[in-house]
Amino acid sequence: MASSTPCSGVHPDQRQLVARRRASRFDAMILTLSKGLASVAFSALLVQASVAQDAPVLSDPVVDDAGEKGQGVKEVDTSALTEGIAEAHKKFDEYTKQQKTLLESYQDLQATLKHSEQELQRIQSDGIRREFQAMQSAIKDMQIAGAIGNLSLPTTGQETQATAQMRMQMQQQLMANRTMQNLDAMMNSRELQSLTIEAQRTIRKRYEAIQAAMQLEEKYRQWQLGATKFLPIYWEFSDPEGIASQTERSAMLDALRQGDKKNEACLLAQVLLLYREKDYTQAANAIESIAENPGALQPIALMTQALIQAKREKEKDAKQAMQASIKLDRSNPYCRWLRAQLALTQKQTTIAETEWKALAANPNFFSAANRRLAINFAQRSKKTPGDANRAVLAATKSLQSDDTKATWFAHYVLAIALYTAGKTDEAIESLDKAVELAKEDQLERCASLRKAIDAAEIPDFDF
């Protein structure tokens, strides 16, 4: 790519002429796209007003623009987003149906144990009865009944979610192993062999019921852990970087509202979209139920609550929520992302940078974290010139990792980084690519950056 550094073989007037032509081409591109969007919106109004005709079938997201030069333009196609959310809803519905199956299995098991308990009392062997009673207590200690009716994963004290879950699993597995060892030993004992055939049949029936209880406990534990898989799915529809267009955010919010009211990951995504829409009051009300529930999403909900309260200028509440989140799970990557956003609102860029650097080591946050680092380095490059090259490096890493999935924002961030590094021509080329992918208010950001480049001014770093 060509550098913006003056070259001795090019006359200054020629460079100015090239710059003016590029600026004119960029402005024409923005104008064409903007007019196309207006044309699409006007066409939609005409369709609504026509009650005598059927709605037209849109088979292609590209529509003809009747405006200047007759060029085609992409309308805002949100079908991929809404279909993705609908698929997530479907998976969650299937997941909750498993809870009903577990509950029915538990109820059947309870009936079997109750019936065999009556038969057990007729067996004239105090030793056998005591063994079974001890094992029955062990099953109750594992809290099968209470667990099946609960979707959340417990956590206590200052342990992280991961530590609490691991400790709980180890304790329950140890208890299950000991119980089964005792059962096996009892089934092979001489005392059992001395009982009548009918008594032995009763004992074996109860033995099988207790085995089923152990298996049910393990099935429940695996099912319960499955609840955490929905957070990464719904997170993608929460506009975590704040770069979705207005139409995209509205479409995602409408689709998310169709989900199960008990789906906490879905509710969290709705709250984050409300935050992006600056509807802080509604967001604050909606996040309370998750923030108060001792479950897997509680630390993330608390950090979200802190972010919202900071925007509402309730600094004390924001601080309390943030500290509660950190106490529960300091290393959670979603908490780290939100903590960085909170630090930005409080003008604590050093804290935000620390969080982004940690997230850059996480494959799921690598691209987004590097984009934030690039913007951060570019913003302070005026005071620390060496950070301009760091900005270009971080932005390039982000773009390369996204590959064919690169969004308008990835090219936009690279344009900012290149511009602050003095590579104006390359910055304009990258910005042109961003414009090709941008929509609605995203185009306004691109136009604003182009004006800053043309005027040799500092660009807008507010995200």
C-alpha positions in Angstrom: 0.0 0.0 0.0 1.1 3.6 -0.6 2.2 5.6 2.3 1.1 9.2 2.9 4.6 10.3 3.4 5.5 13.0 0.8 7.4 11.6 -2.1 10.0 13.7 -4.0 8.7 12.5 -7.4 5.1 13.8 -6.9 4.2 17.4 -7.1 2.2 18.8 -4.1 -0.6 20.0 -6.4 -0.9 16.5 -7.8 -1.2 15.0 -4.3 -3.9 17.6 -3.5 -5.8 16.7 -6.7 -5.7 13.0 -5.8 -6.9 13.7 -2.3 -9.8 15.8 -3.5 -10.9 13.1 -6.0 -10.8 10.5 -3.3 -12.8 12.7 -1.0 -15.4 13.3 -3.7 -15.6 9.6 -4.4 -16.1 8.8 -0.7 -18.8 11.5 -0.3 -20.6 10.1 -3.4 -20.5 6.7 -1.9 -22.0 7.9 1.4 -24.7 9.9 -0.5 -25.7 7.0 -2.6 -26.0 4.6 0.3 -27.9 7.2 2.4 -30.4 7.9 -0.4 -30.8 4.2 -0.9 -31.8 3.7 2.7 -34.2 6.6 2.4 -35.7 5.0 -0.7 -36.2 1.6 1.1 -37.9 3.4 4.1 -40.3 5.3 1.7 -41.1 2.1 -0.2 -42.0 0.4 3.1 -44.5 3.3 3.9 -46.1 2.8 0.5 -46.6 -0.9 1.1 -48.2 -0.2 4.5 -50.6 2.3 2.9 -51.7 -0.1 0.2 -54.5 -2.3 1.6 -55.7 -3.6 -1.7 -52.5 -5.3 -2.8 -50.4 -8.1 -1.3 -47.1 -7.3 0.2 -44.2 -7.8 -2.2 -41.9 -10.7 -1.7 -38.3 -9.6 -1.2 -36.1 -12.4 -2.6 -32.8 -10.4 -2.5 -31.5 -7.9 0.1 -30.2 -5.8 -2.8 -32.9 -3.4 -4.1 -32.8 -0.8 -6.9 -32.2 2.7 -5.9 -34.2 5.2 -7.9 -32.0 8.0 -6.7 -28.9 9.5 -8.1 -27.0 7.5 -10.7 -29.4 4.6 -10.3 -26.9 2.5 -8.3 -27.9 -0.5 -6.2 -27.8 -0.4 -2.4 -28.1 -3.0 0.4 -31.0 -2.6 2.7 -30.5 -3.5 6.3 -31.1 -7.3 6.3 -31.6 -8.6 9.8 -32.8 -12.1 8.9 -29.6 -13.8 9.9 -29.7 -12.2 13.3 -33.4 -13.0 14.0 -33.0 -16.5 12.7 -30.0 -17.0 14.9 -31.9 -15.9 18.0 -34.9 -18.1 17.1 -32.6 -21.1 16.9 -31.1 -20.2 20.3 -34.7 -20.1 21.7 -35.4 -23.5 20.2 -32.3 -25.0 21.8 -33.3 -23.5 25.2 -36.8 -24.9 24.9 -35.3 -28.4 24.2 -33.1 -28.0 27.2 -35.9 -27.1 29.6 -37.9 -30.1 28.4 -35.1 -32.3 29.8 -35.9 -30.9 33.3 -39.4 -32.2 33.0 -38.1 -35.7 32.1 -35.7 -35.6 35.1 -38.5 -34.6 37.4 -40.8 -37.4 36.2 -37.9 -39.9 36.7 -37.4 -38.6 40.2 -41.1 -38.9 41.1 -41.1 -42.5 39.8 -38.0 -43.2 41.8 -39.5 -41.8 45.0 -42.6 -44.0 44.6 -40.4 -47.1 44.2 -38.3 -46.2 47.3 -41.4 -45.5 49.3 -42.9 -48.9 48.4 -39.7 -50.8 49.0 -39.3 -49.0 52.4 -42.5 -50.6 53.6 -41.3 -54.0 52.5 -37.9 -53.4 54.0 -39.5 -52.9 57.5 -40.8 -56.5 57.4 -37.3 -57.9 57.0 -36.0 -59.3 60.3 -32.5 -58.0 60.0 -31.5 -54.8 61.9 -28.1 -54.7 60.2 -29.6 -54.7 56.7 -32.1 -52.0 57.6 -29.5 -49.8 59.1 -27.3 -50.0 56.0 -30.2 -49.0 53.8 -31.2 -46.2 56.0 -27.7 -44.8 56.0 -27.6 -44.9 52.2 -31.0 -43.3 52.0 -29.6 -40.4 54.1 -26.7 -40.2 51.7 -29.1 -39.7 48.8 -30.9 -37.0 50.6 -27.7 -35.3 51.4 -27.0 -35.0 47.7 -30.3 -33.0 47.5 -31.7 -34.7 44.4 -35.2 -33.3 45.1 -34.2 -29.8 45.7 -31.7 -29.8 42.8 -34.1 -30.9 40.1 -36.4 -27.9 40.6 -33.6 -25.5 40.4 -32.0 -24.2 37.2 -29.1 -22.3 38.8 -25.6 -23.4 39.8 -24.9 -22.7 43.5 -21.9 -20.7 44.8 -21.0 -19.6 48.2 -18.5 -17.4 50.0 -15.6 -15.9 48.1 -15.1 -18.9 45.8 -15.3 -18.4 42.1 -18.1 -20.1 40.2 -15.7 -22.6 38.7 -14.2 -23.5 42.1 -17.6 -23.8 43.8 -18.8 -26.1 41.1 -15.7 -28.3 41.2 -15.9 -28.6 44.9 -19.5 -29.6 44.8 -19.0 -32.2 42.1 -16.1 -33.8 44.0 -18.0 -34.0 47.2 -21.0 -35.5 45.6 -19.0 -38.0 43.5 -17.1 -39.1 46.6 -20.4 -39.6 48.5 -21.8 -41.6 45.6 -18.7 -43.8 45.4 -18.9 -44.6 49.1 -22.6 -45.4 48.9 -22.1 -47.7 46.0 -19.2 -49.4 47.7 -21.3 -50.0 50.8 -24.1 -51.3 48.6 -21.9 -53.8 46.8 -20.4 -55.0 50.0 -23.8 -55.5 51.6 -25.2 -57.4 48.6 -22.4 -59.9 48.9 -22.6 -60.2 52.7 -23.4 -63.4 54.5 -26.2 -61.7 56.3 -28.0 -61.1 53.1 -27.5 -64.6 51.9 -29.1 -65.9 55.1 -32.4 -64.1 54.3 -35.4 -65.7 52.6 -35.8 -65.6 48.8 -38.6 -63.0 49.2 -36.5 -60.8 51.5 -33.5 -61.0 49.1 -35.8 -59.9 46.2 -36.9 -56.9 48.3 -33.3 -56.0 49.1 -32.3 -56.3 45.4 -35.2 -54.1 44.3 -34.2 -51.4 46.7 -30.6 -51.8 45.7 -31.6 -51.1 42.1 -33.6 -48.1 43.1 -30.6 -46.6 44.9 -28.4 -47.3 41.9 -31.0 -45.4 39.8 -30.9 -42.5 42.2 -27.2 -42.3 41.8 -27.5 -42.2 38.0 -30.2 -39.6 38.2 -28.0 -37.4 40.3 -25.3 -37.6 37.7 -27.7 -36.9 34.9 -29.0 -33.9 36.7 -25.5 -32.6 37.4 -24.7 -32.8 33.7 -28.0 -31.2 32.7 -27.4 -28.4 35.2 -24.0 -27.6 33.9 -25.5 -27.3 30.4 -27.3 -24.1 31.4 -24.0 -22.2 31.0 -23.7 -23.0 27.3 -26.4 -20.5 26.4 -24.5 -17.4 27.6 -22.0 -17.4 24.7 -24.8 -17.9 22.2 -26.9 -15.0 23.4 -23.9 -12.8 24.1 -23.4 -12.4 20.4 -26.8 -10.8 20.1 -26.2 -8.3 22.8 -24.1 -5.9 20.7 -21.2 -6.1 23.1 -19.0 -3.7 21.1 -21.8 -1.2 20.6 -21.4 -1.3 16.8 -24.7 -2.6 15.5 -27.0 -0.3 13.5 -30.2 1.0 15.0 -32.3 -1.4 12.8 -30.2 -4.3 13.9 -30.5 -3.5 17.6 -34.3 -3.1 17.3 -34.6 -6.4 15.4 -32.5 -8.3 18.0 -34.4 -6.8 20.9 -37.8 -7.8 19.4 -36.5 -11.3 18.7 -35.0 -11.8 22.2 -38.3 -10.7 23.8 -39.9 -13.8 22.2 -37.8 -16.1 24.4 -38.6 -17.9 27.6 -39.0 -15.6 30.6 -36.8 -18.0 32.6 -34.0 -17.8 30.1 -31.5 -15.7 32.0 -28.9 -15.5 29.2 -31.6 -14.2 26.9 -32.7 -11.7 29.5 -29.1 -10.5 30.0 -28.8 -9.9 26.2 -32.0 -7.8 26.3 -30.6 -5.7 29.2 -27.4 -5.0 27.3 -29.3 -3.9 24.2 -31.4 -1.6 26.4 -28.2 -0.2 27.8 -27.0 0.5 24.2 -30.3 2.1 23.5 -29.7 4.3 26.6 -32.9 3.1 28.2 -31.1 2.9 31.6 -34.3 2.8 33.7 -35.8 -0.2 32.0 -32.4 -1.9 31.9 -31.9 -1.4 35.6 -35.3 -2.9 36.4 -34.8 -5.9 34.1 -31.4 -6.9 35.5 -32.5 -7.1 39.1 -33.9 -10.6 39.0 -30.6 -12.1 37.6 -28.4 -10.0 39.9 -30.3 -11.2 43.0 -30.3 -14.9 41.9 -27.3 -16.9 43.2 -26.5 -18.6 39.9 -24.0 -18.9 37.2 -24.9 -15.5 35.6 -25.0 -13.6 38.9 -21.5 -12.1 38.7 -22.1 -11.0 35.1 -25.5 -9.5 36.0 -23.9 -7.6 38.9 -21.2 -6.1 36.7 -23.9 -5.2 34.1 -25.9 -3.6 36.9 -22.8 -1.6 37.9 -22.4 -0.4 34.4 -26.1 0.7 34.2 -26.0 2.4 37.6 -22.9 4.3 36.6 -24.7 5.7 33.6 -27.6 6.7 35.9 -25.0 8.6 38.0 -25.6 6.3 41.0 -22.0 5.9 41.8 -22.5 4.2 45.2 -24.8 1.5 43.8 -22.5 1.0 40.9 -19.5 0.5 43.2 -21.4 -2.0 45.4 -22.5 -4.0 42.4 -19.0 -4.1 40.9 -17.4 -5.2 44.2 -20.0 -7.9 44.6 -19.3 -9.2 41.1 -15.6 -9.3 41.6 -16.0 -11.1 44.9 -18.0 -13.8 43.2 -15.9 -14.3 40.1 -12.9 -12.0 39.3 -11.6 -13.9 36.3 -14.9 -14.3 34.3 -14.2 -13.0 30.8 -17.7 -11.5 30.4 -17.2 -9.7 33.7 -13.9 -8.5 32.5 -15.4 -7.1 29.3 -18.1 -5.2 31.2 -15.6 -4.1 33.8 -13.5 -2.5 31.1 -16.6 -0.7 29.7 -17.4 0.5 33.2 -13.8 1.8 33.6 -14.2 3.8 30.4 -17.4 5.5 31.7 -15.4 6.4 34.8 -12.4 7.6 32.7 -10.2 4.9 34.2 -8.5 3.9 30.9 -5.6 2.1 32.7 -8.0 -0.4 34.3 -9.8 -0.8 31.0 -6.5 -1.6 29.2 -5.6 -4.2 31.9 -8.9 -6.0 31.3 -8.5 -5.9 27.5 -5.0 -7.3 27.6 -6.2 -10.2 29.7 -9.1 -10.8 27.3 -6.8 -10.7 24.3 -5.4 -14.0 25.6 -9.0 -15.5 25.4 -9.8 -17.0 21.9 -13.4 -15.9 22.3 -12.5 -12.3 23.0 -9.3 -12.0 21.0 -10.6 -9.9 18.1 -12.9 -7.6 20.1 -10.2 -7.0 22.8 -7.6 -6.2 20.2 -9.9 -3.7 18.6 -10.4 -1.9 21.9 -6.7 -1.9 22.5 -6.1 -0.4 19.1 -8.5 2.4 19.8 -6.9 3.0 23.2 -3.4 3.1 21.8 -4.5 5.4 18.9 -6.2 7.7 21.4 -3.1 8.3 23.4 -0.6 8.2 20.5 -0.5 12.0 20.5 1.2 12.0 23.9 3.0 8.7 23.3 3.9 8.5 19.6 5.1 4.9 19.9 1.5 3.8 20.7 0.5 4.6 17.1 2.3 1.5 15.8 0.9 -0.6 18.6 -2.5 0.5 17.5 -1.8 -0.6 13.9 -0.5 -3.9 15.2 -3.5 -4.6 17.4 -6.0 -3.6 14.7 -4.3 -5.7 12.1 -4.4 -8.7 14.5 -8.1 -8.2 14.9 -8.8 -8.0 11.2 -6.7 -11.0 10.4 -8.3 -13.2 13.0 -11.8 -12.3 11.7 -10.7 -13.1 8.2 -13.9 -13.3 6.0 -16.1 -12.4 8.9 -14.6 -9.0 9.3 -17.2 -6.3 10.0 -17.3 -2.7 9.1 -15.9 -1.9 12.5 -12.8 -4.0 12.0 -11.9 -2.0 8.9 -12.9 1.2 10.7 -10.6 0.6 13.6 -7.7 -0.2 11.3 -8.4 3.1 9.5 -8.2 5.0 12.8 -4.9 3.2 13.7 -3.3 3.9 10.3 -4.4 7.5 10.4 -2.8 8.1 13.8 0.3 6.4 12.6 0.6 8.9 9.7 -0.4 6.4 7.0 -3.3 8.5 5.6 -3.6 6.9 2.2 -3.8 3.4 3.7 -6.3 4.7 6.3 -8.6 6.0 3.5 -8.4 2.6 1.7 -9.4 0.8 4.9 -12.2 3.3 5.6 -13.5 2.7 2.1 -13.8 -1.0 2.9 -15.7 -0.1 6.1 -18.2 2.0 4.2 -18.9 -0.9 1.9 -20.1 -2.9 4.9 -21.6 -0.1 7.0 -25.3 0.7 7.4 -27.4 3.6 8.8 -25.6 5.3 11.7 -22.5 3.3 11.0 -22.2 5.3 7.7 -22.3 8.5 9.8 -19.4 7.3 11.9 -17.4 6.6 8.7 -18.3 10.0 7.3 -17.2 11.7 10.5 -13.8 9.9 10.5 -13.3 10.8 6.8 -13.9 14.5 7.7 -11.4 14.3 10.5 -8.8 12.7 8.2 -9.3 15.4 5.5 -9.1 18.2 8.1 -6.1 16.5 9.8 -8.1 16.5 13.1 -8.3 14.1 16.0 -11.1 11.5 15.3 -13.9 10.5 17.6 -12.9 7.8 20.0 -16.2 7.5 21.9 -17.5 3.9 21.8 
